Amino acid sequence: MSMNICGAPCCWGVDDVKNPYLPGWERVLEEAGLAGYRAVELGPYGYLPVDVERVSKELEKNGLAIVAGTIFDDLLSEENYENVLRQTEEICALVTKLPPLPVHEGQHFAAPYLTVMDWGHEERDYAAGHSDRAPRLDEGQWGRMMEHIRGICRKAGEYGVRPVIHPHAGGYIEFADEIEALVRDIPYELAGLCLDTGHLYYSGMDPAEWLKKYAGKLDYVHFKDVCEKVYRDVLNKRIRFFEGCGEGAMCPIGRGCLDYPGIKKTLEEIRYSGYITVEQERDPRNSDTSLRDVKESVAYLKHVGYQI
């Protein structure tokens, strides 16, 4: 059993490809390499070019591989379904042509993964972290979203890419009951789970408890840490999820309220093997401090026993 820590462009504020303040992708890969990572995620569709030669060159230059691609989009809308299928095809066609990461003994499925997240609904974005007041999908809407997710997963499977569903604060798969319904409706042979410690905490769940609960379906893990004071302040405002992150709700690993030695013990108990990606959502206008913060997260995780 072994675990390796990877990075993600969201640590540089890369979540919305339309944001005019995003740092260049070449700089992000360079700084990820300087932080000591050997693998990173692609980030949202459209951030890195869908160009095998260009991406391969930059990855090689910085000693990196790709651990996952990302679908981060509206999974509910029928009108958007063909768009996300096209994204899936382009992402999978790229990542399957890049040098693969080693497979750990006991790892459920080989990387790279396709991380699938629902996003793009203002009514849920403003209710992130508030299970008591977040609007919910009716049975028909939920069924339609599940059918879209199954289609995305089948498309990824055609390329030999393992899809993993990531519950995300501010989307329609966020809270405990929604995760339970997701697992009920998406068979494990079609897709696994990517559980995110920070999102679980943000949305009212204990990360260690939920990692244990779905150990058998846990193919991939995200780490982030939460600044308790900012998080509580944000919950008392009418604010979108990423606006809260821009105020500092997420912080370097080890500086927040999550118990990472305890989470490591949990992962060891459930015999999780494979890759874990560190995230720290932020305003990209503050990405000049990203390398400093990423290095802090890496140093802390190495100190408590994780491998990079």
C-alpha positions as CSV (number, residue, x, y, z in Angstrom):
1,M,0.0,0.0,0.0
2,S,1.4,3.4,-1.0
3,M,0.1,6.9,-1.7
4,N,1.6,9.7,-3.8
5,I,0.6,13.4,-3.6
6,C,-0.1,15.3,-6.8
7,G,-1.1,18.9,-7.6
8,A,-3.8,20.7,-9.5
9,P,-4.2,24.0,-11.3
10,C,-6.9,25.2,-8.9
11,C,-4.1,26.0,-6.5
12,W,-3.3,28.8,-8.9
13,G,-6.9,29.9,-9.0
14,V,-7.7,28.0,-12.2
15,D,-11.4,26.9,-12.0
16,D,-13.2,29.0,-14.6
17,V,-11.4,29.1,-18.0
18,K,-13.2,32.4,-18.8
19,N,-11.6,34.2,-15.9
20,P,-9.4,36.9,-17.4
21,Y,-6.9,36.7,-14.5
22,L,-5.7,33.1,-14.9
23,P,-2.0,32.5,-15.0
24,G,-0.5,30.9,-18.0
25,W,-0.6,27.1,-18.1
26,E,3.1,26.8,-18.8
27,R,3.8,28.8,-15.6
28,V,1.5,26.5,-13.6
29,L,3.3,23.4,-14.8
30,E,6.7,25.0,-14.1
31,E,5.7,25.9,-10.5
32,A,4.1,22.5,-9.9
33,G,7.5,20.9,-10.9
34,L,9.3,23.4,-8.6
35,A,7.0,22.4,-5.7
36,G,8.3,18.8,-6.1
37,Y,5.2,17.2,-7.7
38,R,5.6,14.4,-10.2
39,A,2.0,14.6,-11.4
40,V,-0.8,17.2,-11.8
41,E,-4.3,17.3,-13.1
42,L,-5.2,18.9,-16.4
43,G,-7.5,21.4,-14.7
44,P,-10.8,22.5,-16.3
45,Y,-11.5,21.8,-19.9
46,G,-9.9,24.4,-22.2
47,Y,-7.1,25.4,-19.8
48,L,-4.4,23.2,-21.1
49,P,-4.5,22.9,-24.9
50,V,-5.8,19.6,-26.3
51,D,-2.4,19.2,-28.1
52,V,-0.5,16.0,-27.2
53,E,2.9,17.4,-28.5
54,R,2.7,20.7,-26.7
55,V,1.5,19.3,-23.5
56,S,3.9,16.4,-23.5
57,K,6.8,18.8,-24.1
58,E,5.9,21.0,-21.1
59,L,5.2,18.0,-18.9
60,E,8.6,16.4,-19.7
61,K,10.4,19.7,-19.2
62,N,9.0,19.9,-15.6
63,G,9.2,16.2,-14.7
64,L,5.4,15.8,-14.6
65,A,2.7,13.4,-15.7
66,I,-1.1,13.8,-15.7
67,V,-3.1,12.1,-13.0
68,A,-6.6,13.2,-14.1
69,G,-8.6,15.2,-16.5
70,T,-11.7,17.1,-15.4
71,I,-15.4,17.5,-16.4
72,F,-16.5,20.5,-14.4
73,D,-19.8,21.6,-16.0
74,D,-23.6,21.5,-15.9
75,L,-24.5,17.8,-15.9
76,L,-28.2,18.5,-15.5
77,S,-29.1,20.4,-18.7
78,E,-30.1,18.3,-21.7
79,E,-28.9,21.1,-23.9
80,N,-25.4,20.8,-22.5
81,Y,-25.1,17.1,-22.6
82,E,-23.5,16.9,-26.1
83,N,-21.0,19.5,-25.0
84,V,-19.8,17.5,-22.0
85,L,-19.6,14.3,-24.1
86,R,-17.4,16.2,-26.6
87,Q,-15.2,17.4,-23.7
88,T,-15.0,13.9,-22.4
89,E,-13.8,12.6,-25.8
90,E,-11.2,15.3,-26.2
91,I,-9.9,15.0,-22.7
92,C,-9.6,11.2,-22.9
93,A,-8.0,11.3,-26.3
94,L,-5.3,13.5,-24.8
95,V,-4.6,11.8,-21.5
96,T,-4.4,8.4,-23.0
97,K,-1.6,9.5,-25.3
98,L,0.5,10.9,-22.5
99,P,3.1,8.8,-20.5
100,P,1.2,6.9,-17.7
101,L,1.9,7.0,-14.0
102,P,3.0,3.9,-12.2
103,V,0.3,1.7,-10.8
104,H,0.6,1.0,-7.0
105,E,-0.1,-2.4,-5.6
106,G,-3.6,-2.4,-4.3
107,Q,-4.7,0.6,-6.5
108,H,-8.2,0.1,-7.7
109,F,-7.8,1.5,-11.2
110,A,-4.8,2.9,-13.1
111,A,-4.5,6.7,-13.6
112,P,-5.2,8.9,-15.4
113,Y,-8.8,9.4,-14.2
114,L,-11.6,11.5,-15.5
115,T,-13.0,13.5,-12.5
116,V,-16.6,14.3,-13.1
117,M,-18.3,17.2,-11.2
118,D,-21.6,18.9,-11.6
119,W,-21.4,22.7,-11.7
120,G,-23.0,25.8,-13.1
121,H,-26.3,26.3,-11.1
122,E,-26.5,29.7,-9.4
123,E,-29.3,28.6,-7.0
124,R,-27.0,25.9,-5.6
125,D,-23.8,27.9,-5.8
126,Y,-25.3,30.4,-3.3
127,A,-26.3,27.6,-1.0
128,A,-22.9,25.8,-0.9
129,G,-22.4,24.3,2.6
130,H,-26.1,24.8,3.5
131,S,-27.9,21.4,3.3
132,D,-30.9,22.9,5.1
133,R,-31.7,25.5,2.5
134,A,-30.2,24.2,-0.8
135,P,-32.8,23.6,-3.5
136,R,-32.9,19.9,-4.5
137,L,-33.6,18.2,-7.8
138,D,-36.9,16.4,-8.2
139,E,-37.0,12.7,-9.1
140,G,-37.1,13.4,-12.9
141,Q,-34.3,15.9,-12.8
142,W,-32.1,13.7,-10.7
143,G,-32.8,10.8,-13.1
144,R,-31.8,12.9,-16.1
145,M,-28.6,14.0,-14.4
146,M,-27.7,10.4,-13.5
147,E,-28.4,9.3,-17.1
148,H,-26.0,12.1,-18.3
149,I,-23.3,10.9,-15.9
150,R,-23.7,7.3,-17.0
151,G,-23.2,8.5,-20.6
152,I,-20.1,10.4,-19.7
153,C,-18.7,7.4,-17.9
154,R,-19.5,5.1,-20.7
155,K,-17.7,7.5,-23.1
156,A,-14.6,7.6,-20.9
157,G,-14.7,3.8,-20.6
158,E,-14.4,3.6,-24.4
159,Y,-11.0,5.2,-24.1
160,G,-10.0,3.0,-21.1
161,V,-10.1,6.0,-18.7
162,R,-11.6,5.4,-15.3
163,P,-14.3,8.0,-14.4
164,V,-14.6,9.1,-10.8
165,I,-17.5,11.2,-9.5
166,H,-16.5,14.1,-7.3
167,P,-19.2,15.6,-5.0
168,H,-18.6,19.4,-5.1
169,A,-19.8,22.2,-2.9
170,G,-22.1,24.4,-4.9
171,G,-23.2,21.7,-7.3
172,Y,-26.2,19.3,-7.3
173,I,-24.1,16.5,-5.9
174,E,-22.8,17.9,-2.6
175,F,-24.6,16.7,0.6
176,A,-24.7,13.3,2.3
177,D,-28.1,12.3,0.9
178,E,-27.0,13.2,-2.6
179,I,-23.8,11.2,-2.4
180,E,-25.8,8.2,-1.1
181,A,-28.2,8.6,-4.0
182,L,-25.3,8.9,-6.5
183,V,-23.8,5.6,-5.2
184,R,-27.2,3.9,-5.4
185,D,-27.7,5.1,-9.0
186,I,-24.2,4.8,-10.6
187,P,-22.9,1.2,-10.4
188,Y,-19.2,0.9,-9.3
189,E,-18.4,-1.1,-12.5
190,L,-19.2,2.1,-14.4
191,A,-17.5,4.7,-12.1
192,G,-15.9,5.1,-8.8
193,L,-15.7,8.0,-6.3
194,C,-13.3,10.8,-5.9
195,L,-13.9,12.1,-2.3
196,D,-12.5,15.5,-1.4
197,T,-11.7,16.0,2.3
198,G,-12.3,19.8,2.1
199,H,-15.6,19.6,0.3
200,L,-16.9,16.9,2.6
201,Y,-16.1,19.1,5.6
202,Y,-17.5,22.3,3.9
203,S,-20.7,20.4,3.3
204,G,-21.2,19.1,6.8
205,M,-19.5,15.7,6.7
206,D,-16.6,14.2,8.6
207,P,-13.9,13.4,6.0
208,A,-12.5,10.3,7.8
209,E,-16.0,8.9,8.4
210,W,-16.9,9.2,4.7
211,L,-13.6,7.9,3.4
212,K,-14.3,4.8,5.5
213,K,-17.9,4.6,4.5
214,Y,-17.0,4.4,0.8
215,A,-13.6,2.7,1.0
216,G,-14.6,0.0,-1.5
217,K,-15.6,2.6,-4.1
218,L,-12.8,5.1,-3.5
219,D,-10.7,5.2,-6.6
220,Y,-9.1,8.7,-6.1
221,V,-8.8,11.3,-3.4
222,H,-8.6,15.1,-3.2
223,F,-7.0,16.9,-0.2
224,K,-7.7,20.5,0.8
225,D,-7.7,22.3,4.1
226,V,-10.3,24.7,5.5
227,C,-9.7,27.9,7.5
228,E,-12.4,27.6,10.1
229,K,-12.8,31.3,10.8
230,V,-13.1,32.3,7.2
231,Y,-15.4,29.3,6.5
232,R,-17.8,30.3,9.3
233,D,-17.8,33.9,8.1
234,V,-18.5,32.8,4.6
235,L,-21.4,30.6,5.7
236,N,-23.0,33.7,7.2
237,K,-23.0,35.5,3.9
238,R,-24.9,35.2,0.7
239,I,-21.9,34.3,-1.4
240,R,-20.9,31.9,-4.2
241,F,-18.6,29.1,-3.4
242,F,-15.6,30.4,-5.2
243,E,-16.2,33.9,-3.8
244,G,-15.8,32.3,-0.4
245,C,-12.6,30.6,-1.6
246,G,-11.4,34.1,-2.8
247,E,-11.8,35.3,0.8
248,G,-9.5,32.5,2.0
249,A,-11.9,29.7,3.0
250,M,-9.3,27.2,1.7
251,C,-5.7,27.4,3.1
252,P,-2.5,25.4,2.8
253,I,-2.6,21.9,4.1
254,G,-1.7,21.8,7.8
255,R,-2.8,25.4,8.5
256,G,-6.5,24.7,8.7
257,C,-8.9,22.6,10.8
258,L,-8.7,19.2,9.1
259,D,-6.8,16.5,10.9
260,Y,-4.3,15.2,8.3
261,P,-2.4,12.8,10.5
262,G,-5.8,11.3,11.4
263,I,-6.9,11.2,7.7
264,K,-3.6,9.4,6.9
265,K,-4.4,6.8,9.6
266,T,-7.9,6.4,8.1
267,L,-6.5,5.9,4.6
268,E,-4.0,3.3,5.9
269,E,-6.8,1.5,7.7
270,I,-8.9,1.2,4.6
271,R,-5.8,0.3,2.6
272,Y,-6.1,3.1,0.1
273,S,-3.3,2.9,-2.5
274,G,-2.7,5.3,-5.4
275,Y,-2.8,9.0,-5.9
276,I,-4.1,12.0,-3.9
277,T,-4.3,15.5,-5.3
278,V,-3.9,18.6,-3.3
279,E,-6.2,21.6,-4.0
280,Q,-6.5,25.1,-2.6
281,E,-9.1,27.1,-4.4
282,R,-8.3,30.8,-4.6
283,D,-8.7,34.0,-6.6
284,P,-6.3,33.7,-9.5
285,R,-5.4,37.4,-8.9
286,N,-3.5,36.0,-5.8
287,S,-1.7,33.3,-7.7
288,D,1.7,35.1,-7.1
289,T,1.6,33.3,-3.7
290,S,0.5,29.9,-5.1
291,L,4.0,28.4,-5.3
292,R,4.7,29.4,-1.7
293,D,1.4,27.9,-0.5
294,V,1.8,24.7,-2.5
295,K,5.3,24.2,-1.1
296,E,3.9,24.7,2.4
297,S,1.3,22.0,1.7
298,V,3.8,19.6,0.3
299,A,6.3,20.2,3.2
300,Y,3.5,19.5,5.7
301,L,2.3,16.3,4.1
302,K,5.8,15.0,3.8
303,H,6.4,15.8,7.4
304,V,3.4,13.7,8.4
305,G,4.5,10.8,6.2
306,Y,3.1,11.1,2.8
307,Q,5.1,10.6,-0.4
308,I,5.3,13.0,-3.3
